[in-house]
Amino acid sequence: MSVFTTVSSDDLAPFLKRYSLGQLVDIKGIAAGVTNTNYFVTTTHGKYVLTLFETLRADELPYYVNLMVHLGQHGIAIAAPIANLSGEYIDELNGKPTLLVPCLPGAVTDSPNAAQCAQVGEMLAQMHLAAASYSGQMANPRGPQWWSATAHDMYPFMGEAEAALLHAEVQLQSQHKFDQLPRGVIHADLFRDNALMNGDLVGGFIDFYYACNDILLYDLAITLNDWCVLPDGDIDAERAQAMLAGYQSVRPLTTDEVADWPIMLRAAALRFWVSRLLDFHKPAAGEMTFAKDPGHFQRVIEHHKQRSDFWLS
């Protein structure tokens, strides 16, 4: 989440008249993240998040928006979209498609504990089960074909040793298709900054705009690689075990999933190593943007390569 498109109070006040949300009190840009423009909007009725989509067109949004509505109807802790007075979830502001959602209870945690990791794991599994009845279909736009092509574009920006490591990881993943693993709707970006924690409970999952249909285990690996990571890129065993136990209390992993878990952790780290390289070396222009350290996920992969205990009993 960043600010690429500027929205003023004068822009927003007439826009809010299309909603039953009261009068504008304050608007503040959200700097974290890298994809869409986001603002906190405070009105006389409450506090909301306004998203302006920088790359997705209005006709590309229904998969994500309808998924959020579906999950909210099934009791998953998310910020369900707010419809305007015409009954439409997707609106437009300053030439960009927009979405309004309520602010959820809780806050982003930078240092999650084991209890919080367990709750995130459990809610992620509940989300996977609830989304099984969602009829929308969206192939993962940042899957193996994307990371292979993007990595090729990144090699010229990298040192020889780092480029060789990245190439080796891409080649390794090309040998694993995971066709036997359970698939469904995944969040695909459930980092700590995309979940709000209300104490040890999940206040809500946010930012579903990388959601797609893919391997459920991949979603769990993405989540664990962020929530349970240590500053040096290693994984905290206590938090990892708690997250896996929480997830499996709802959806036990299959024998095939357990067998593929080590390589899937590396696949999840590879995807974000490549995307961070892209954001770092070819950043999008924006008023307030934030590019994260691409070397972080290189270190995560290096630790995964060295370990023998993957926290699954």
C-alpha positions as CSV (number, residue, x, y, z in Angstrom):
1,M,0.0,0.0,0.0
2,S,1.4,3.4,-1.0
3,V,0.3,6.7,-2.5
4,F,0.8,7.0,-6.2
5,T,-2.4,9.1,-6.9
6,T,-3.0,12.2,-4.8
7,V,-6.5,12.6,-3.4
8,S,-7.4,15.9,-1.7
9,S,-10.2,16.7,0.6
10,D,-11.9,18.6,-2.3
11,D,-11.7,15.4,-4.4
12,L,-13.0,13.2,-1.7
13,A,-16.0,15.2,-0.3
14,P,-18.2,14.9,-3.4
15,F,-17.1,11.2,-3.8
16,L,-18.4,10.4,-0.3
17,K,-21.8,11.8,-1.2
18,R,-22.3,8.6,-3.2
19,Y,-22.1,6.7,0.1
20,S,-24.0,6.6,3.4
21,L,-20.8,7.3,5.5
22,G,-21.4,10.8,6.8
23,Q,-19.2,13.9,6.2
24,L,-15.5,13.9,5.7
25,V,-13.4,14.7,8.8
26,D,-9.9,13.7,7.7
27,I,-7.8,11.9,5.0
28,K,-4.3,10.6,5.4
29,G,-2.1,8.6,3.0
30,I,-0.8,5.2,3.9
31,A,2.9,4.8,3.0
32,A,3.4,1.1,3.6
33,G,3.4,-1.4,0.7
34,V,4.1,-1.1,-3.0
35,T,1.1,-1.7,-5.3
36,N,-2.0,0.5,-4.8
37,T,-2.8,4.0,-3.5
38,N,-4.4,3.8,0.0
39,Y,-5.8,6.4,2.4
40,F,-7.3,6.4,5.8
41,V,-10.6,8.2,5.6
42,T,-12.3,9.5,8.7
43,T,-15.9,10.6,8.5
44,T,-18.6,11.5,11.0
45,H,-19.6,7.8,10.9
46,G,-16.3,6.1,11.4
47,K,-12.9,5.3,9.9
48,Y,-12.4,3.6,6.6
49,V,-9.7,2.6,4.1
50,L,-9.9,4.0,0.5
51,T,-8.0,2.1,-2.2
52,L,-7.3,3.4,-5.6
53,F,-6.1,0.7,-8.0
54,E,-3.1,1.7,-10.0
55,T,-2.7,-1.3,-12.2
56,L,-6.0,-3.3,-12.0
57,R,-8.8,-2.1,-14.2
58,A,-12.4,-2.0,-13.0
59,D,-13.3,-5.0,-15.1
60,E,-10.4,-7.0,-13.4
61,L,-11.6,-6.3,-9.9
62,P,-14.8,-8.4,-9.4
63,Y,-12.8,-11.6,-8.6
64,Y,-11.2,-9.9,-5.6
65,V,-14.1,-7.9,-4.5
66,N,-16.6,-10.7,-4.7
67,L,-14.1,-13.0,-2.9
68,M,-14.0,-10.5,0.0
69,V,-17.8,-10.4,0.1
70,H,-17.9,-14.2,0.0
71,L,-15.4,-14.5,2.9
72,G,-17.2,-11.9,5.0
73,Q,-20.5,-13.8,4.5
74,H,-18.8,-16.9,5.8
75,G,-17.5,-15.3,9.0
76,I,-13.9,-14.8,8.0
77,A,-12.3,-11.8,9.7
78,I,-11.8,-9.4,6.8
79,A,-12.8,-5.9,5.9
80,A,-15.8,-6.5,3.7
81,P,-16.3,-3.9,0.9
82,I,-18.9,-1.1,1.3
83,A,-21.4,-0.6,-1.5
84,N,-22.3,2.9,-2.7
85,L,-25.9,4.2,-2.9
86,S,-26.2,2.5,-6.3
87,G,-25.4,-0.9,-4.8
88,E,-21.9,-1.0,-6.4
89,Y,-18.8,-2.0,-4.6
90,I,-16.4,-0.7,-7.2
91,D,-16.5,3.1,-7.8
92,E,-14.1,5.6,-9.4
93,L,-12.1,8.6,-8.1
94,N,-9.5,10.7,-9.9
95,G,-9.7,8.4,-12.9
96,K,-8.9,5.2,-10.9
97,P,-11.3,2.4,-9.8
98,T,-11.8,2.5,-6.0
99,L,-13.0,0.4,-3.1
100,L,-14.0,1.5,0.4
101,V,-13.7,-0.9,3.4
102,P,-14.2,-0.3,7.1
103,C,-11.1,-0.1,9.4
104,L,-10.9,-3.3,11.5
105,P,-10.1,-3.7,15.1
106,G,-6.5,-4.2,16.0
107,A,-3.1,-3.2,14.5
108,V,-0.2,-4.6,12.5
109,T,2.3,-6.3,14.7
110,D,6.0,-6.2,13.9
111,S,6.9,-8.8,16.5
112,P,4.3,-11.5,16.6
113,N,4.3,-14.1,19.4
114,A,3.5,-17.8,19.1
115,A,-0.1,-17.3,20.2
116,Q,-0.7,-14.8,17.4
117,C,1.0,-17.1,14.9
118,A,-1.3,-19.9,15.9
119,Q,-4.4,-17.7,15.4
120,V,-3.2,-16.6,12.0
121,G,-2.6,-20.2,11.0
122,E,-6.1,-21.2,12.2
123,M,-7.8,-18.3,10.4
124,L,-5.9,-19.0,7.2
125,A,-7.1,-22.6,7.2
126,Q,-10.7,-21.4,7.9
127,M,-10.3,-19.0,5.0
128,H,-9.2,-21.8,2.7
129,L,-12.2,-23.9,3.7
130,A,-14.6,-21.0,3.3
131,A,-13.3,-20.1,-0.1
132,A,-13.8,-23.6,-1.4
133,S,-17.4,-22.7,-2.3
134,Y,-16.3,-19.5,-4.1
135,S,-16.9,-19.9,-7.9
136,G,-14.4,-17.3,-9.1
137,Q,-11.3,-18.4,-10.9
138,M,-8.0,-16.5,-11.2
139,A,-4.7,-18.1,-12.2
140,N,-1.8,-16.9,-10.2
141,P,-0.2,-14.0,-12.2
142,R,3.0,-14.3,-10.2
143,G,3.6,-18.0,-10.4
144,P,6.6,-19.9,-11.7
145,Q,6.4,-18.6,-15.3
146,W,6.4,-15.0,-13.9
147,W,9.2,-15.4,-11.5
148,S,11.4,-17.2,-14.1
149,A,10.9,-14.4,-16.6
150,T,11.3,-11.6,-14.1
151,A,14.4,-13.2,-12.6
152,H,16.0,-13.2,-16.1
153,D,15.4,-9.5,-16.2
154,M,17.0,-9.0,-12.8
155,Y,20.3,-10.9,-13.4
156,P,22.0,-7.8,-14.9
157,F,21.4,-5.8,-11.8
158,M,22.9,-8.5,-9.5
159,G,26.3,-9.6,-8.4
160,E,27.6,-12.8,-10.0
161,A,27.2,-15.0,-6.9
162,E,23.7,-13.7,-6.1
163,A,22.6,-14.1,-9.7
164,A,23.9,-17.7,-9.7
165,L,21.9,-18.5,-6.5
166,L,18.8,-17.0,-7.9
167,H,19.2,-18.9,-11.2
168,A,19.7,-22.2,-9.2
169,E,16.5,-21.6,-7.2
170,V,14.5,-21.0,-10.3
171,Q,15.9,-24.1,-11.9
172,L,15.1,-26.2,-8.7
173,Q,11.5,-25.0,-8.6
174,S,11.1,-25.8,-12.3
175,Q,11.6,-29.5,-11.4
176,H,8.6,-29.5,-9.0
177,K,5.1,-29.1,-10.3
178,F,3.1,-30.0,-7.1
179,D,0.2,-31.3,-9.2
180,Q,-0.9,-33.7,-6.5
181,L,-1.4,-31.0,-3.8
182,P,-4.8,-29.5,-2.8
183,R,-5.6,-26.3,-4.6
184,G,-8.1,-23.5,-4.0
185,V,-8.3,-19.7,-3.4
186,I,-5.2,-18.3,-1.6
187,H,-4.5,-14.9,-0.2
188,A,-0.9,-15.1,-1.7
189,D,0.4,-12.1,0.3
190,L,-0.5,-12.7,4.0
191,F,2.4,-10.9,5.5
192,R,2.3,-9.2,8.9
193,D,1.3,-5.9,7.4
194,N,-1.7,-7.6,5.8
195,A,-3.3,-8.7,9.0
196,L,-4.5,-6.8,12.0
197,M,-4.1,-8.3,15.4
198,N,-6.5,-7.5,18.3
199,G,-4.4,-8.7,21.1
200,D,-3.7,-12.4,20.3
201,L,-6.8,-12.6,18.1
202,V,-7.0,-11.9,14.4
203,G,-8.8,-8.6,13.9
204,G,-8.9,-9.2,10.2
205,F,-7.0,-10.1,7.0
206,I,-6.6,-7.2,4.5
207,D,-5.3,-6.5,1.0
208,F,-6.6,-9.4,-1.1
209,Y,-5.4,-8.0,-4.4
210,Y,-2.9,-10.8,-5.0
211,A,-5.5,-13.5,-4.2
212,C,-5.8,-16.2,-6.8
213,N,-6.4,-19.9,-7.3
214,D,-3.3,-21.9,-6.5
215,I,-1.8,-24.4,-4.1
216,L,-3.0,-24.1,-0.5
217,L,0.3,-25.2,1.0
218,Y,2.0,-22.3,-0.9
219,D,-0.2,-19.8,0.9
220,L,0.8,-21.3,4.2
221,A,4.5,-21.2,3.3
222,I,4.2,-17.5,2.3
223,T,2.6,-16.7,5.6
224,L,5.0,-18.7,7.7
225,N,8.1,-17.2,6.0
226,D,7.0,-13.8,7.2
227,W,5.2,-14.3,10.5
228,C,7.9,-16.6,11.9
229,V,11.1,-15.1,10.5
230,L,14.0,-13.8,12.5
231,P,16.0,-10.7,11.6
232,D,18.7,-12.8,10.0
233,G,16.3,-14.7,7.7
234,D,16.1,-17.8,9.9
235,I,12.8,-19.1,11.2
236,D,11.7,-19.1,14.8
237,A,10.8,-22.7,15.6
238,E,8.3,-21.9,18.4
239,R,6.3,-19.6,16.2
240,A,6.5,-21.9,13.2
241,Q,5.2,-24.9,15.2
242,A,2.4,-22.7,16.6
243,M,1.3,-21.6,13.2
244,L,1.4,-25.1,11.7
245,A,-0.5,-26.5,14.7
246,G,-3.1,-23.7,14.4
247,Y,-3.6,-24.4,10.7
248,Q,-3.8,-28.1,11.1
249,S,-6.3,-27.9,13.9
250,V,-8.7,-26.8,11.0
251,R,-7.2,-28.4,7.9
252,P,-4.7,-31.2,8.5
253,L,-2.0,-31.4,5.8
254,T,-2.0,-34.4,3.5
255,T,0.9,-36.8,3.3
256,D,1.9,-35.2,0.0
257,E,1.8,-31.8,1.5
258,V,4.1,-32.8,4.4
259,A,6.6,-34.3,1.9
260,D,6.6,-31.2,-0.3
261,W,6.7,-28.7,2.6
262,P,10.5,-28.0,2.6
263,I,10.7,-27.2,-1.1
264,M,7.4,-25.2,-0.9
265,L,9.0,-22.9,1.7
266,R,11.8,-22.1,-0.8
267,A,9.2,-21.5,-3.6
268,A,7.4,-19.0,-1.4
269,A,10.6,-17.2,-0.5
270,L,11.7,-17.2,-4.2
271,R,8.5,-15.5,-5.3
272,F,9.1,-12.6,-2.9
273,W,12.8,-12.4,-3.5
274,V,12.1,-11.9,-7.2
275,S,9.3,-9.4,-6.7
276,R,11.4,-7.3,-4.3
277,L,14.3,-7.3,-6.8
278,L,11.8,-5.9,-9.3
279,D,10.5,-3.3,-7.0
280,F,14.0,-2.3,-5.9
281,H,15.6,-2.1,-9.4
282,K,12.6,-1.0,-11.4
283,P,10.4,0.9,-8.9
284,A,7.0,2.4,-9.9
285,A,6.8,6.2,-9.7
286,G,4.8,7.4,-6.7
287,E,4.4,10.2,-4.3
288,M,5.0,8.0,-1.2
289,T,6.4,4.6,-2.0
290,F,8.3,2.0,0.0
291,A,10.6,-0.7,-1.5
292,K,11.6,-3.6,0.8
293,D,15.0,-5.2,1.0
294,P,15.2,-8.0,-1.7
295,G,18.2,-9.6,0.1
296,H,15.9,-10.6,3.0
297,F,14.3,-13.5,1.1
298,Q,17.7,-14.5,-0.3
299,R,18.7,-15.1,3.3
300,V,15.5,-16.9,4.1
301,I,16.2,-19.3,1.2
302,E,19.8,-19.8,2.4
303,H,18.5,-20.8,5.9
304,H,15.9,-23.2,4.4
305,K,18.6,-24.9,2.3
306,Q,20.6,-25.6,5.5
307,R,17.9,-26.9,7.8
308,S,16.7,-30.4,8.5
309,D,13.8,-29.7,10.9
310,F,10.7,-28.2,9.2
311,W,8.5,-28.1,12.3
312,L,6.0,-30.7,11.1
313,S,5.7,-33.7,13.5
